[in-house]
Amino acid sequence: MQVTYLEFKGIRILHAERVIPRGDNCSGCPMHEVSAKHHRQENGFCALLGRGDWMPGLSFLWDWVKECSINLNSEDCDLDADPAKP
């Protein structure tokens, strides 16, 4: 198990992976935020990464696409699966 540490909104989270949802999106993730200061397609922010869509290297947080690799592989999201095979 990957152990992550995070200080989030004044609360210390030792195993952040326990609150990161499984799959390829951040729907329901308490660390996903939206910035009112940025355009809709640049307003996603990940408190775990401490980065937002308006920063270099990130671009899909606004659409709830997961940018971290925590709990990425699950039954709903198998990145190793061959798309040509049913």
PDB file with SEQRES, HELIX, SHEET and CRYST1 records, atoms N, CA, C and O in Angstrom:
SEQRES   1 A   86  MET GLN VAL THR TYR LEU GLU PHE LYS GLY ILE ARG ILE          
SEQRES   2 A   86  LEU HIS ALA GLU ARG VAL ILE PRO ARG GLY ASP ASN CYS          
SEQRES   3 A   86  SER GLY CYS PRO MET HIS GLU VAL SER ALA LYS HIS HIS          
SEQRES   4 A   86  ARG GLN GLU ASN GLY PHE CYS ALA LEU LEU GLY ARG GLY          
SEQRES   5 A   86  ASP TRP MET PRO GLY LEU SER PHE LEU TRP ASP TRP VAL          
SEQRES   6 A   86  LYS GLU CYS SER ILE ASN LEU ASN SER GLU ASP CYS ASP          
SEQRES   7 A   86  LEU ASP ALA ASP PRO ALA LYS PRO                              
HELIX    1 AA1 ALA A   16  ARG A   18  5                                   3    
HELIX    2 AA2 ARG A   40  GLU A   42  5                                   3    
HELIX    3 AA3 LEU A   61  ASP A   63  5                                   3    
SHEET    1 AA1 2 LEU A   6  PHE A   8  0                                        
SHEET    2 AA1 2 ILE A  11  ILE A  13 -1                                        
SHEET    1 AA2 2 HIS A  32  VAL A  34  0                                        
SHEET    2 AA2 2 GLY A  44  CYS A  46 -1                                        
CRYST1    1.000    1.000    1.000  90.00  90.00  90.00 P 1           1          
ATOM      1  N   MET A   1       0.839  -1.178   0.000  1.00  0.00           N  
ATOM      2  CA  MET A   1       0.000   0.000   0.000  1.00  0.00           C  
ATOM      3  C   MET A   1       0.884   1.241   0.000  1.00  0.00           C  
ATOM      4  O   MET A   1       1.819   1.350   0.794  1.00  0.00           O  
ATOM      5  N   GLN A   2       0.584   2.165  -0.887  1.00  0.00           N  
ATOM      6  CA  GLN A   2       1.315   3.417  -0.948  1.00  0.00           C  
ATOM      7  C   GLN A   2       0.851   4.307   0.205  1.00  0.00           C  
ATOM      8  O   GLN A   2      -0.348   4.529   0.373  1.00  0.00           O  
ATOM      9  N   VAL A   3       1.782   4.810   0.989  1.00  0.00           N  
ATOM     10  CA  VAL A   3       1.423   5.663   2.118  1.00  0.00           C  
ATOM     11  C   VAL A   3       1.695   7.109   1.737  1.00  0.00           C  
ATOM     12  O   VAL A   3       2.802   7.459   1.327  1.00  0.00           O  
ATOM     13  N   THR A   4       0.693   7.926   1.874  1.00  0.00           N  
ATOM     14  CA  THR A   4       0.836   9.344   1.588  1.00  0.00           C  
ATOM     15  C   THR A   4       0.477  10.140   2.821  1.00  0.00           C  
ATOM     16  O   THR A   4      -0.349   9.717   3.630  1.00  0.00           O  
ATOM     17  N   TYR A   5       1.094  11.279   2.956  1.00  0.00           N  
ATOM     18  CA  TYR A   5       0.841  12.163   4.085  1.00  0.00           C  
ATOM     19  C   TYR A   5       0.375  13.491   3.527  1.00  0.00           C  
ATOM     20  O   TYR A   5       0.901  13.956   2.517  1.00  0.00           O  
ATOM     21  N   LEU A   6      -0.585  14.095   4.155  1.00  0.00           N  
ATOM     22  CA  LEU A   6      -1.137  15.341   3.659  1.00  0.00           C  
ATOM     23  C   LEU A   6      -1.668  16.183   4.802  1.00  0.00           C  
ATOM     24  O   LEU A   6      -2.302  15.672   5.726  1.00  0.00           O  
ATOM     25  N   GLU A   7      -1.409  17.459   4.732  1.00  0.00           N  
ATOM     26  CA  GLU A   7      -2.032  18.425   5.633  1.00  0.00           C  
ATOM     27  C   GLU A   7      -3.128  19.081   4.800  1.00  0.00           C  
ATOM     28  O   GLU A   7      -2.828  19.797   3.844  1.00  0.00           O  
ATOM     29  N   PHE A   8      -4.366  18.855   5.140  1.00  0.00           N  
ATOM     30  CA  PHE A   8      -5.485  19.305   4.316  1.00  0.00           C  
ATOM     31  C   PHE A   8      -6.507  20.028   5.171  1.00  0.00           C  
ATOM     32  O   PHE A   8      -7.123  19.437   6.059  1.00  0.00           O  
ATOM     33  N   LYS A   9      -6.682  21.307   4.898  1.00  0.00           N  
ATOM     34  CA  LYS A   9      -7.655  22.136   5.614  1.00  0.00           C  
ATOM     35  C   LYS A   9      -7.501  22.012   7.127  1.00  0.00           C  
ATOM     36  O   LYS A   9      -8.483  21.914   7.862  1.00  0.00           O  
ATOM     37  N   GLY A  10      -6.243  22.018   7.575  1.00  0.00           N  
ATOM     38  CA  GLY A  10      -5.964  21.962   8.998  1.00  0.00           C  
ATOM     39  C   GLY A  10      -6.037  20.575   9.615  1.00  0.00           C  
ATOM     40  O   GLY A  10      -5.861  20.424  10.823  1.00  0.00           O  
ATOM     41  N   ILE A  11      -6.294  19.567   8.802  1.00  0.00           N  
ATOM     42  CA  ILE A  11      -6.384  18.194   9.292  1.00  0.00           C  
ATOM     43  C   ILE A  11      -5.222  17.393   8.723  1.00  0.00           C  
ATOM     44  O   ILE A  11      -4.974  17.422   7.517  1.00  0.00           O  
ATOM     45  N   ARG A  12      -4.521  16.688   9.575  1.00  0.00           N  
ATOM     46  CA  ARG A  12      -3.402  15.857   9.121  1.00  0.00           C  
ATOM     47  C   ARG A  12      -3.936  14.490   8.714  1.00  0.00           C  
ATOM     48  O   ARG A  12      -4.554  13.791   9.516  1.00  0.00           O  
ATOM     49  N   ILE A  13      -3.693  14.120   7.470  1.00  0.00           N  
ATOM     50  CA  ILE A  13      -4.136  12.827   6.942  1.00  0.00           C  
ATOM     51  C   ILE A  13      -2.899  11.994   6.680  1.00  0.00           C  
ATOM     52  O   ILE A  13      -2.094  12.338   5.815  1.00  0.00           O  
ATOM     53  N   LEU A  14      -2.733  10.892   7.419  1.00  0.00           N  
ATOM     54  CA  LEU A  14      -1.547  10.053   7.280  1.00  0.00           C  
ATOM     55  C   LEU A  14      -1.647   9.122   6.077  1.00  0.00           C  
ATOM     56  O   LEU A  14      -0.667   8.938   5.355  1.00  0.00           O  
ATOM     57  N   HIS A  15      -2.794   8.549   5.858  1.00  0.00           N  
ATOM     58  CA  HIS A  15      -2.996   7.639   4.721  1.00  0.00           C  
ATOM     59  C   HIS A  15      -4.001   8.273   3.765  1.00  0.00           C  
ATOM     60  O   HIS A  15      -5.172   7.894   3.738  1.00  0.00           O  
ATOM     61  N   ALA A  16      -3.538   9.225   2.996  1.00  0.00           N  
ATOM     62  CA  ALA A  16      -4.429   9.947   2.087  1.00  0.00           C  
ATOM     63  C   ALA A  16      -5.084   9.022   1.068  1.00  0.00           C  
ATOM     64  O   ALA A  16      -6.170   9.313   0.568  1.00  0.00           O  
ATOM     65  N   GLU A  17      -4.415   7.895   0.758  1.00  0.00           N  
ATOM     66  CA  GLU A  17      -4.990   6.979  -0.234  1.00  0.00           C  
ATOM     67  C   GLU A  17      -6.327   6.408   0.224  1.00  0.00           C  
ATOM     68  O   GLU A  17      -7.091   5.895  -0.594  1.00  0.00           O  
ATOM     69  N   ARG A  18      -6.616   6.489   1.507  1.00  0.00           N  
ATOM     70  CA  ARG A  18      -7.888   5.980   2.016  1.00  0.00           C  
ATOM     71  C   ARG A  18      -9.057   6.876   1.649  1.00  0.00           C  
ATOM     72  O   ARG A  18     -10.204   6.428   1.656  1.00  0.00           O  
ATOM     73  N   VAL A  19      -8.789   8.133   1.330  1.00  0.00           N  
ATOM     74  CA  VAL A  19      -9.876   9.040   0.948  1.00  0.00           C  
ATOM     75  C   VAL A  19      -9.888   9.346  -0.544  1.00  0.00           C  
ATOM     76  O   VAL A  19     -10.783  10.037  -1.028  1.00  0.00           O  
ATOM     77  N   ILE A  20      -8.898   8.835  -1.278  1.00  0.00           N  
ATOM     78  CA  ILE A  20      -8.857   9.010  -2.733  1.00  0.00           C  
ATOM     79  C   ILE A  20      -9.735   7.922  -3.353  1.00  0.00           C  
ATOM     80  O   ILE A  20      -9.511   6.739  -3.100  1.00  0.00           O  
ATOM     81  N   PRO A  21     -10.734   8.303  -4.163  1.00  0.00           N  
ATOM     82  CA  PRO A  21     -11.611   7.284  -4.752  1.00  0.00           C  
ATOM     83  C   PRO A  21     -10.860   6.393  -5.746  1.00  0.00           C  
ATOM     84  O   PRO A  21      -9.859   6.805  -6.333  1.00  0.00           O  
ATOM     85  N   ARG A  22     -11.353   5.185  -5.921  1.00  0.00           N  
ATOM     86  CA  ARG A  22     -10.778   4.256  -6.897  1.00  0.00           C  
ATOM     87  C   ARG A  22     -11.231   4.659  -8.295  1.00  0.00           C  
ATOM     88  O   ARG A  22     -12.303   5.234  -8.480  1.00  0.00           O  
ATOM     89  N   GLY A  23     -10.392   4.347  -9.265  1.00  0.00           N  
ATOM     90  CA  GLY A  23     -10.745   4.627 -10.651  1.00  0.00           C  
ATOM     91  C   GLY A  23      -9.945   5.770 -11.237  1.00  0.00           C  
ATOM     92  O   GLY A  23      -8.944   6.205 -10.668  1.00  0.00           O  
ATOM     93  N   ASP A  24     -10.397   6.247 -12.375  1.00  0.00           N  
ATOM     94  CA  ASP A  24      -9.635   7.249 -13.108  1.00  0.00           C  
ATOM     95  C   ASP A  24     -10.152   8.675 -12.930  1.00  0.00           C  
ATOM     96  O   ASP A  24      -9.675   9.594 -13.596  1.00  0.00           O  
ATOM     97  N   ASN A  25     -11.124   8.865 -12.036  1.00  0.00           N  
ATOM     98  CA  ASN A  25     -11.589  10.233 -11.812  1.00  0.00           C  
ATOM     99  C   ASN A  25     -11.668  10.555 -10.331  1.00  0.00           C  
ATOM    100  O   ASN A  25     -11.596   9.667  -9.481  1.00  0.00           O  
ATOM    101  N   CYS A  26     -11.816  11.823 -10.040  1.00  0.00           N  
ATOM    102  CA  CYS A  26     -11.809  12.315  -8.657  1.00  0.00           C  
ATOM    103  C   CYS A  26     -13.211  12.607  -8.130  1.00  0.00           C  
ATOM    104  O   CYS A  26     -13.365  13.330  -7.146  1.00  0.00           O  
ATOM    105  N   SER A  27     -14.205  12.065  -8.760  1.00  0.00           N  
ATOM    106  CA  SER A  27     -15.576  12.300  -8.308  1.00  0.00           C  
ATOM    107  C   SER A  27     -15.735  11.840  -6.867  1.00  0.00           C  
ATOM    108  O   SER A  27     -15.515  10.669  -6.556  1.00  0.00           O  
ATOM    109  N   GLY A  28     -16.112  12.749  -5.999  1.00  0.00           N  
ATOM    110  CA  GLY A  28     -16.289  12.443  -4.588  1.00  0.00           C  
ATOM    111  C   GLY A  28     -15.025  12.581  -3.761  1.00  0.00           C  
ATOM    112  O   GLY A  28     -15.041  12.317  -2.559  1.00  0.00           O  
ATOM    113  N   CYS A  29     -13.930  12.989  -4.385  1.00  0.00           N  
ATOM    114  CA  CYS A  29     -12.665  13.143  -3.655  1.00  0.00           C  
ATOM    115  C   CYS A  29     -12.686  14.454  -2.863  1.00  0.00           C  
ATOM    116  O   CYS A  29     -12.928  15.514  -3.440  1.00  0.00           O  
ATOM    117  N   PRO A  30     -12.437  14.395  -1.557  1.00  0.00           N  
ATOM    118  CA  PRO A  30     -12.457  15.612  -0.758  1.00  0.00           C  
ATOM    119  C   PRO A  30     -11.282  16.539  -1.052  1.00  0.00           C  
ATOM    120  O   PRO A  30     -11.278  17.687  -0.608  1.00  0.00           O  
ATOM    121  N   MET A  31     -10.293  16.060  -1.790  1.00  0.00           N  
ATOM    122  CA  MET A  31      -9.125  16.882  -2.096  1.00  0.00           C  
ATOM    123  C   MET A  31      -9.230  17.587  -3.438  1.00  0.00           C  
ATOM    124  O   MET A  31      -8.342  18.352  -3.814  1.00  0.00           O  
ATOM    125  N   HIS A  32     -10.316  17.331  -4.162  1.00  0.00           N  
ATOM    126  CA  HIS A  32     -10.539  18.010  -5.439  1.00  0.00           C  
ATOM    127  C   HIS A  32     -11.319  19.283  -5.166  1.00  0.00           C  
ATOM    128  O   HIS A  32     -12.351  19.268  -4.495  1.00  0.00           O  
ATOM    129  N   GLU A  33     -10.812  20.376  -5.693  1.00  0.00           N  
ATOM    130  CA  GLU A  33     -11.464  21.667  -5.493  1.00  0.00           C  
ATOM    131  C   GLU A  33     -11.592  22.393  -6.821  1.00  0.00           C  
ATOM    132  O   GLU A  33     -10.943  22.038  -7.805  1.00  0.00           O  
ATOM    133  N   VAL A  34     -12.432  23.406  -6.834  1.00  0.00           N  
ATOM    134  CA  VAL A  34     -12.636  24.236  -8.016  1.00  0.00           C  
ATOM    135  C   VAL A  34     -12.294  25.668  -7.645  1.00  0.00           C  
ATOM    136  O   VAL A  34     -12.772  26.188  -6.636  1.00  0.00           O  
ATOM    137  N   SER A  35     -11.468  26.303  -8.462  1.00  0.00           N  
ATOM    138  CA  SER A  35     -11.055  27.682  -8.225  1.00  0.00           C  
ATOM    139  C   SER A  35     -11.976  28.637  -8.965  1.00  0.00           C  
ATOM    140  O   SER A  35     -12.149  28.522 -10.178  1.00  0.00           O  
ATOM    141  N   ALA A  36     -12.557  29.564  -8.254  1.00  0.00           N  
ATOM    142  CA  ALA A  36     -13.434  30.564  -8.871  1.00  0.00           C  
ATOM    143  C   ALA A  36     -12.633  31.625  -9.621  1.00  0.00           C  
ATOM    144  O   ALA A  36     -13.204  32.430 -10.356  1.00  0.00           O  
ATOM    145  N   LYS A  37     -11.326  31.628  -9.440  1.00  0.00           N  
ATOM    146  CA  LYS A  37     -10.469  32.642 -10.061  1.00  0.00           C  
ATOM    147  C   LYS A  37     -10.048  32.296 -11.482  1.00  0.00           C  
ATOM    148  O   LYS A  37      -9.436  33.114 -12.169  1.00  0.00           O  
ATOM    149  N   HIS A  38     -10.374  31.080 -11.924  1.00  0.00           N  
ATOM    150  CA  HIS A  38      -9.911  30.637 -13.234  1.00  0.00           C  
ATOM    151  C   HIS A  38     -11.073  30.206 -14.117  1.00  0.00           C  
ATOM    152  O   HIS A  38     -12.158  29.882 -13.636  1.00  0.00           O  
ATOM    153  N   HIS A  39     -10.816  30.211 -15.425  1.00  0.00           N  
ATOM    154  CA  HIS A  39     -11.794  29.789 -16.426  1.00  0.00           C  
ATOM    155  C   HIS A  39     -12.230  28.348 -16.159  1.00  0.00           C  
ATOM    156  O   HIS A  39     -11.467  27.566 -15.593  1.00  0.00           O  
ATOM    157  N   ARG A  40     -13.432  28.000 -16.554  1.00  0.00           N  
ATOM    158  CA  ARG A  40     -14.013  26.688 -16.289  1.00  0.00           C  
ATOM    159  C   ARG A  40     -13.093  25.529 -16.660  1.00  0.00           C  
ATOM    160  O   ARG A  40     -13.007  24.554 -15.913  1.00  0.00           O  
ATOM    161  N   GLN A  41     -12.408  25.611 -17.790  1.00  0.00           N  
ATOM    162  CA  GLN A  41     -11.546  24.512 -18.215  1.00  0.00           C  
ATOM    163  C   GLN A  41     -10.119  24.645 -17.678  1.00  0.00           C  
ATOM    164  O   GLN A  41      -9.202  23.979 -18.159  1.00  0.00           O  
ATOM    165  N   GLU A  42      -9.944  25.498 -16.691  1.00  0.00           N  
ATOM    166  CA  GLU A  42      -8.643  25.650 -16.030  1.00  0.00           C  
ATOM    167  C   GLU A  42      -8.826  25.819 -14.529  1.00  0.00           C  
ATOM    168  O   GLU A  42      -7.929  26.329 -13.858  1.00  0.00           O  
ATOM    169  N   ASN A  43      -9.974  25.401 -13.983  1.00  0.00           N  
ATOM    170  CA  ASN A  43     -10.266  25.719 -12.581  1.00  0.00           C  
ATOM    171  C   ASN A  43     -10.141  24.548 -11.613  1.00  0.00           C  
ATOM    172  O   ASN A  43     -10.444  24.705 -10.430  1.00  0.00           O  
ATOM    173  N   GLY A  44      -9.706  23.380 -12.078  1.00  0.00           N  
ATOM    174  CA  GLY A  44      -9.556  22.240 -11.181  1.00  0.00           C  
ATOM    175  C   GLY A  44      -8.300  22.355 -10.336  1.00  0.00           C  
ATOM    176  O   GLY A  44      -7.262  22.810 -10.815  1.00  0.00           O  
ATOM    177  N   PHE A  45      -8.396  21.941  -9.074  1.00  0.00           N  
ATOM    178  CA  PHE A  45      -7.251  21.994  -8.168  1.00  0.00           C  
ATOM    179  C   PHE A  45      -7.211  20.722  -7.338  1.00  0.00           C  
ATOM    180  O   PHE A  45      -8.238  20.280  -6.822  1.00  0.00           O  
ATOM    181  N   CYS A  46      -6.030  20.134  -7.207  1.00  0.00           N  
ATOM    182  CA  CYS A  46      -5.835  18.945  -6.380  1.00  0.00           C  
ATOM    183  C   CYS A  46      -5.018  19.341  -5.156  1.00  0.00           C  
ATOM    184  O   CYS A  46      -3.852  19.715  -5.278  1.00  0.00           O  
ATOM    185  N   ALA A  47      -5.630  19.260  -3.979  1.00  0.00           N  
ATOM    186  CA  ALA A  47      -4.943  19.622  -2.737  1.00  0.00           C  
ATOM    187  C   ALA A  47      -3.823  18.636  -2.424  1.00  0.00           C  
ATOM    188  O   ALA A  47      -2.824  19.012  -1.810  1.00  0.00           O  
ATOM    189  N   LEU A  48      -3.975  17.395  -2.832  1.00  0.00           N  
ATOM    190  CA  LEU A  48      -2.930  16.403  -2.599  1.00  0.00           C  
ATOM    191  C   LEU A  48      -1.659  16.774  -3.358  1.00  0.00           C  
ATOM    192  O   LEU A  48      -0.560  16.721  -2.805  1.00  0.00           O  
ATOM    193  N   LEU A  49      -1.814  17.146  -4.618  1.00  0.00           N  
ATOM    194  CA  LEU A  49      -0.680  17.540  -5.440  1.00  0.00           C  
ATOM    195  C   LEU A  49      -0.268  18.983  -5.177  1.00  0.00           C  
ATOM    196  O   LEU A  49       0.874  19.366  -5.429  1.00  0.00           O  
ATOM    197  N   GLY A  50      -1.204  19.778  -4.669  1.00  0.00           N  
ATOM    198  CA  GLY A  50      -0.937  21.194  -4.465  1.00  0.00           C  
ATOM    199  C   GLY A  50      -0.823  21.947  -5.770  1.00  0.00           C  
ATOM    200  O   GLY A  50      -0.100  22.938  -5.872  1.00  0.00           O  
ATOM    201  N   ARG A  51      -1.553  21.460  -6.779  1.00  0.00           N  
ATOM    202  CA  ARG A  51      -1.461  22.038  -8.125  1.00  0.00           C  
ATOM    203  C   ARG A  51      -2.826  22.123  -8.776  1.00  0.00           C  
ATOM    204  O   ARG A  51      -3.754  21.388  -8.438  1.00  0.00           O  
ATOM    205  N   GLY A  52      -2.917  23.053  -9.729  1.00  0.00           N  
ATOM    206  CA  GLY A  52      -4.160  23.255 -10.446  1.00  0.00           C  
ATOM    207  C   GLY A  52      -3.966  23.222 -11.949  1.00  0.00           C  
ATOM    208  O   GLY A  52      -2.838  23.241 -12.441  1.00  0.00           O  
ATOM    209  N   ASP A  53      -5.071  23.171 -12.672  1.00  0.00           N  
ATOM    210  CA  ASP A  53      -5.043  23.100 -14.131  1.00  0.00           C  
ATOM    211  C   ASP A  53      -4.304  24.270 -14.775  1.00  0.00           C  
ATOM    212  O   ASP A  53      -3.741  24.123 -15.860  1.00  0.00           O  
ATOM    213  N   TRP A  54      -4.301  25.410 -14.128  1.00  0.00           N  
ATOM    214  CA  TRP A  54      -3.658  26.593 -14.689  1.00  0.00           C  
ATOM    215  C   TRP A  54      -2.133  26.514 -14.589  1.00  0.00           C  
ATOM    216  O   TRP A  54      -1.437  27.392 -15.098  1.00  0.00           O  
ATOM    217  N   MET A  55      -1.614  25.483 -13.945  1.00  0.00           N  
ATOM    218  CA  MET A  55      -0.172  25.302 -13.795  1.00  0.00           C  
ATOM    219  C   MET A  55       0.343  24.348 -14.875  1.00  0.00           C  
ATOM    220  O   MET A  55      -0.402  23.483 -15.337  1.00  0.00           O  
ATOM    221  N   PRO A  56       1.602  24.494 -15.281  1.00  0.00           N  
ATOM    222  CA  PRO A  56       2.155  23.611 -16.324  1.00  0.00           C  
ATOM    223  C   PRO A  56       2.077  22.137 -15.926  1.00  0.00           C  
ATOM    224  O   PRO A  56       2.356  21.774 -14.784  1.00  0.00           O  
ATOM    225  N   GLY A  57       1.697  21.307 -16.876  1.00  0.00           N  
ATOM    226  CA  GLY A  57       1.693  19.861 -16.662  1.00  0.00           C  
ATOM    227  C   GLY A  57       0.350  19.269 -16.279  1.00  0.00           C  
ATOM    228  O   GLY A  57       0.186  18.051 -16.342  1.00  0.00           O  
ATOM    229  N   LEU A  58      -0.607  20.079 -15.888  1.00  0.00           N  
ATOM    230  CA  LEU A  58      -1.940  19.573 -15.533  1.00  0.00           C  
ATOM    231  C   LEU A  58      -2.963  20.210 -16.459  1.00  0.00           C  
ATOM    232  O   LEU A  58      -2.818  21.368 -16.852  1.00  0.00           O  
ATOM    233  N   SER A  59      -3.993  19.456 -16.807  1.00  0.00           N  
ATOM    234  CA  SER A  59      -4.976  20.056 -17.700  1.00  0.00           C  
ATOM    235  C   SER A  59      -6.377  19.479 -17.599  1.00  0.00           C  
ATOM    236  O   SER A  59      -7.290  20.020 -18.223  1.00  0.00           O  
ATOM    237  N   PHE A  60      -6.594  18.416 -16.851  1.00  0.00           N  
ATOM    238  CA  PHE A  60      -7.924  17.813 -16.848  1.00  0.00           C  
ATOM    239  C   PHE A  60      -8.575  17.712 -15.477  1.00  0.00           C  
ATOM    240  O   PHE A  60      -9.597  17.041 -15.334  1.00  0.00           O  
ATOM    241  N   LEU A  61      -8.011  18.362 -14.468  1.00  0.00           N  
ATOM    242  CA  LEU A  61      -8.646  18.339 -13.150  1.00  0.00           C  
ATOM    243  C   LEU A  61     -10.027  18.986 -13.197  1.00  0.00           C  
ATOM    244  O   LEU A  61     -10.928  18.571 -12.468  1.00  0.00           O  
ATOM    245  N   TRP A  62     -10.202  19.985 -14.035  1.00  0.00           N  
ATOM    246  CA  TRP A  62     -11.492  20.657 -14.159  1.00  0.00           C  
ATOM    247  C   TRP A  62     -12.579  19.662 -14.559  1.00  0.00           C  
ATOM    248  O   TRP A  62     -13.751  19.849 -14.233  1.00  0.00           O  
ATOM    249  N   ASP A  63     -12.185  18.609 -15.264  1.00  0.00           N  
ATOM    250  CA  ASP A  63     -13.130  17.589 -15.740  1.00  0.00           C  
ATOM    251  C   ASP A  63     -13.098  16.356 -14.839  1.00  0.00           C  
ATOM    252  O   ASP A  63     -13.556  15.283 -15.234  1.00  0.00           O  
ATOM    253  N   TRP A  64     -12.555  16.510 -13.625  1.00  0.00           N  
ATOM    254  CA  TRP A  64     -12.503  15.470 -12.610  1.00  0.00           C  
ATOM    255  C   TRP A  64     -11.619  14.287 -12.988  1.00  0.00           C  
ATOM    256  O   TRP A  64     -11.744  13.216 -12.395  1.00  0.00           O  
ATOM    257  N   VAL A  65     -10.726  14.461 -13.964  1.00  0.00           N  
ATOM    258  CA  VAL A  65      -9.812  13.393 -14.341  1.00  0.00           C  
ATOM    259  C   VAL A  65      -8.675  13.356 -13.326  1.00  0.00           C  
ATOM    260  O   VAL A  65      -8.072  14.385 -13.020  1.00  0.00           O  
ATOM    261  N   LYS A  66      -8.390  12.182 -12.815  1.00  0.00           N  
ATOM    262  CA  LYS A  66      -7.374  12.009 -11.783  1.00  0.00           C  
ATOM    263  C   LYS A  66      -5.976  12.238 -12.352  1.00  0.00           C  
ATOM    264  O   LYS A  66      -5.619  11.659 -13.378  1.00  0.00           O  
ATOM    265  N   GLU A  67      -5.193  13.075 -11.694  1.00  0.00           N  
ATOM    266  CA  GLU A  67      -3.822  13.356 -12.107  1.00  0.00           C  
ATOM    267  C   GLU A  67      -2.808  12.584 -11.262  1.00  0.00           C  
ATOM    268  O   GLU A  67      -1.662  12.421 -11.679  1.00  0.00           O  
ATOM    269  N   CYS A  68      -3.210  12.110 -10.087  1.00  0.00           N  
ATOM    270  CA  CYS A  68      -2.308  11.306  -9.269  1.00  0.00           C  
ATOM    271  C   CYS A  68      -2.500   9.834  -9.642  1.00  0.00           C  
ATOM    272  O   CYS A  68      -3.436   9.489 -10.363  1.00  0.00           O  
ATOM    273  N   SER A  69      -1.636   8.995  -9.161  1.00  0.00           N  
ATOM    274  CA  SER A  69      -1.749   7.570  -9.484  1.00  0.00           C  
ATOM    275  C   SER A  69      -2.295   6.754  -8.314  1.00  0.00           C  
ATOM    276  O   SER A  69      -2.238   5.525  -8.338  1.00  0.00           O  
ATOM    277  N   ILE A  70      -2.816   7.418  -7.305  1.00  0.00           N  
ATOM    278  CA  ILE A  70      -3.313   6.717  -6.121  1.00  0.00           C  
ATOM    279  C   ILE A  70      -4.665   6.078  -6.419  1.00  0.00           C  
ATOM    280  O   ILE A  70      -5.588   6.746  -6.886  1.00  0.00           O  
ATOM    281  N   ASN A  71      -4.772   4.789  -6.148  1.00  0.00           N  
ATOM    282  CA  ASN A  71      -5.998   4.008  -6.374  1.00  0.00           C  
ATOM    283  C   ASN A  71      -6.480   4.086  -7.820  1.00  0.00           C  
ATOM    284  O   ASN A  71      -7.679   3.995  -8.080  1.00  0.00           O  
ATOM    285  N   LEU A  72      -5.561   4.252  -8.751  1.00  0.00           N  
ATOM    286  CA  LEU A  72      -5.950   4.398 -10.154  1.00  0.00           C  
ATOM    287  C   LEU A  72      -6.474   3.101 -10.738  1.00  0.00           C  
ATOM    288  O   LEU A  72      -7.510   3.105 -11.404  1.00  0.00           O  
ATOM    289  N   ASN A  73      -5.791   1.993 -10.509  1.00  0.00           N  
ATOM    290  CA  ASN A  73      -6.250   0.719 -11.048  1.00  0.00           C  
ATOM    291  C   ASN A  73      -7.342   0.138 -10.170  1.00  0.00           C  
ATOM    292  O   ASN A  73      -7.171  -0.012  -8.961  1.00  0.00           O  
ATOM    293  N   SER A  74      -8.433  -0.177 -10.773  1.00  0.00           N  
ATOM    294  CA  SER A  74      -9.545  -0.808 -10.075  1.00  0.00           C  
ATOM    295  C   SER A  74     -10.339  -1.598 -11.100  1.00  0.00           C  
ATOM    296  O   SER A  74      -9.975  -1.642 -12.275  1.00  0.00           O  
ATOM    297  N   GLU A  75     -11.404  -2.210 -10.666  1.00  0.00           N  
ATOM    298  CA  GLU A  75     -12.243  -2.956 -11.606  1.00  0.00           C  
ATOM    299  C   GLU A  75     -12.840  -2.025 -12.655  1.00  0.00           C  
ATOM    300  O   GLU A  75     -13.086  -2.437 -13.789  1.00  0.00           O  
ATOM    301  N   ASP A  76     -13.074  -0.765 -12.276  1.00  0.00           N  
ATOM    302  CA  ASP A  76     -13.665   0.200 -13.204  1.00  0.00           C  
ATOM    303  C   ASP A  76     -12.642   0.810 -14.145  1.00  0.00           C  
ATOM    304  O   ASP A  76     -13.001   1.353 -15.190  1.00  0.00           O  
ATOM    305  N   CYS A  77     -11.376   0.724 -13.782  1.00  0.00           N  
ATOM    306  CA  CYS A  77     -10.341   1.391 -14.558  1.00  0.00           C  
ATOM    307  C   CYS A  77      -9.126   0.499 -14.661  1.00  0.00           C  
ATOM    308  O   CYS A  77      -8.243   0.578 -13.807  1.00  0.00           O  
ATOM    309  N   ASP A  78      -9.045  -0.339 -15.664  1.00  0.00           N  
ATOM    310  CA  ASP A  78      -7.909  -1.223 -15.856  1.00  0.00           C  
ATOM    311  C   ASP A  78      -7.049  -0.666 -16.973  1.00  0.00           C  
ATOM    312  O   ASP A  78      -7.325  -0.900 -18.150  1.00  0.00           O  
ATOM    313  N   LEU A  79      -5.992   0.079 -16.606  1.00  0.00           N  
ATOM    314  CA  LEU A  79      -5.142   0.713 -17.590  1.00  0.00           C  
ATOM    315  C   LEU A  79      -4.293  -0.283 -18.367  1.00  0.00           C  
ATOM    316  O   LEU A  79      -3.776   0.042 -19.436  1.00  0.00           O  
ATOM    317  N   ASP A  80      -4.147  -1.496 -17.834  1.00  0.00           N  
ATOM    318  CA  ASP A  80      -3.348  -2.503 -18.516  1.00  0.00           C  
ATOM    319  C   ASP A  80      -4.175  -3.331 -19.499  1.00  0.00           C  
ATOM    320  O   ASP A  80      -3.623  -4.166 -20.217  1.00  0.00           O  
ATOM    321  N   ALA A  81      -5.452  -3.117 -19.539  1.00  0.00           N  
ATOM    322  CA  ALA A  81      -6.322  -3.903 -20.420  1.00  0.00           C  
ATOM    323  C   ALA A  81      -6.104  -3.521 -21.872  1.00  0.00           C  
ATOM    324  O   ALA A  81      -5.845  -2.362 -22.194  1.00  0.00           O  
ATOM    325  N   ASP A  82      -6.212  -4.502 -22.732  1.00  0.00           N  
ATOM    326  CA  ASP A  82      -6.096  -4.274 -24.176  1.00  0.00           C  
ATOM    327  C   ASP A  82      -7.472  -3.838 -24.672  1.00  0.00           C  
ATOM    328  O   ASP A  82      -8.430  -4.605 -24.572  1.00  0.00           O  
ATOM    329  N   PRO A  83      -7.591  -2.600 -25.215  1.00  0.00           N  
ATOM    330  CA  PRO A  83      -8.901  -2.119 -25.663  1.00  0.00           C  
ATOM    331  C   PRO A  83      -9.472  -2.919 -26.824  1.00  0.00           C  
ATOM    332  O   PRO A  83     -10.676  -2.864 -27.076  1.00  0.00           O  
ATOM    333  N   ALA A  84      -8.619  -3.670 -27.544  1.00  0.00           N  
ATOM    334  CA  ALA A  84      -9.082  -4.468 -28.662  1.00  0.00           C  
ATOM    335  C   ALA A  84      -9.755  -5.754 -28.205  1.00  0.00           C  
ATOM    336  O   ALA A  84     -10.480  -6.389 -28.972  1.00  0.00           O  
ATOM    337  N   LYS A  85      -9.515  -6.140 -26.946  1.00  0.00           N  
ATOM    338  CA  LYS A  85     -10.125  -7.364 -26.433  1.00  0.00           C  
ATOM    339  C   LYS A  85     -11.358  -7.032 -25.592  1.00  0.00           C  
ATOM    340  O   LYS A  85     -11.335  -6.117 -24.769  1.00  0.00           O  
ATOM    341  N   PRO A  86     -12.431  -7.788 -25.812  1.00  0.00           N  
ATOM    342  CA  PRO A  86     -13.653  -7.517 -25.030  1.00  0.00           C  
ATOM    343  C   PRO A  86     -13.514  -7.933 -23.581  1.00  0.00           C  
ATOM    344  O   PRO A  86     -14.452  -7.771 -22.800  1.00  0.00           O  
TER     345      PRO A  86                                                      
END                                                                             
